[in-house]
């Protein structure tokens, strides 16, 4: 899934971060800590995104795993799922991966992607086989993650995504 170039301004990221912080506060520390996910369904991922004001739809990828297509402002991204199994009548997964790809009109340099990766601990930037600038951010739920931690990881994803967009917006055609 591609994302629009430069369509995720700081004010959108700030609004999302504020909404997510409010979500964590509304739930309260005890409520957030009570709900621990060792697996999560696409429906639950979508619920958390909706509470953060992010539009999303669920589907199934070619391997049969759930996938969530999301859009925040003008920026599209996906939440991919891995290590999934049937649980309570729904497919729930142990690993999530946020991913976005951007068509810059040219293939970004490997040096540019490496520079981003050397600056940011979280997130992995790379060039796809078809020349898109891409960024991924994984989350592992195997031993259990609180809902508050999932919300926090989404806030991190938003920050990483915004920084990546700023980084690739400065990319010049060689």
Secondary structure in CASP SS format (residue, H / E / C, confidence):
PFRMAT SS
TARGET T0000
AUTHOR 0000-0000-0000
METHOD secondary structure of the structure
MODEL  1
X C 1.00
X E 1.00
X E 1.00
X C 1.00
X C 1.00
X C 1.00
X C 1.00
X C 1.00
X C 1.00
X H 1.00
X H 1.00
X H 1.00
X H 1.00
X H 1.00
X H 1.00
X H 1.00
X H 1.00
X H 1.00
X H 1.00
X H 1.00
X H 1.00
X H 1.00
X H 1.00
X H 1.00
X H 1.00
X H 1.00
X H 1.00
X H 1.00
X H 1.00
X H 1.00
X H 1.00
X H 1.00
X H 1.00
X H 1.00
X C 1.00
X E 1.00
X E 1.00
X C 1.00
X C 1.00
X E 1.00
X E 1.00
X H 1.00
X H 1.00
X H 1.00
X H 1.00
X H 1.00
X H 1.00
X H 1.00
X H 1.00
X H 1.00
X H 1.00
X C 1.00
X C 1.00
X C 1.00
X E 1.00
X E 1.00
X E 1.00
X E 1.00
X E 1.00
X E 1.00
X C 1.00
X C 1.00
X C 1.00
X C 1.00
X C 1.00
X E 1.00
X E 1.00
X E 1.00
X E 1.00
X E 1.00
X E 1.00
X E 1.00
X C 1.00
X C 1.00
X E 1.00
X E 1.00
X E 1.00
X E 1.00
X E 1.00
X E 1.00
X E 1.00
X E 1.00
X E 1.00
X E 1.00
X E 1.00
X E 1.00
X E 1.00
X C 1.00
X C 1.00
X E 1.00
X E 1.00
X E 1.00
X E 1.00
X E 1.00
X E 1.00
X E 1.00
X E 1.00
X E 1.00
X E 1.00
X E 1.00
X E 1.00
X E 1.00
X C 1.00
X C 1.00
X C 1.00
X C 1.00
X C 1.00
X C 1.00
X C 1.00
X H 1.00
X H 1.00
X H 1.00
X H 1.00
X H 1.00
X H 1.00
X H 1.00
X H 1.00
X H 1.00
X H 1.00
X C 1.00
X C 1.00
X C 1.00
X C 1.00
X E 1.00
X E 1.00
X E 1.00
X E 1.00
X C 1.00
X C 1.00
X C 1.00
X C 1.00
X C 1.00
X E 1.00
X E 1.00
X E 1.00
X E 1.00
X E 1.00
X E 1.00
X E 1.00
X E 1.00
X C 1.00
X C 1.00
X C 1.00
X C 1.00
X E 1.00
X E 1.00
X H 1.00
X H 1.00
X H 1.00
X H 1.00
X H 1.00
X H 1.00
X H 1.00
X H 1.00
X H 1.00
X H 1.00
X H 1.00
X H 1.00
X H 1.00
X H 1.00
X H 1.00
X H 1.00
X H 1.00
X H 1.00
X H 1.00
X H 1.00
X H 1.00
X H 1.00
X H 1.00
X C 1.00
X C 1.00
X C 1.00
X C 1.00
X C 1.00
END
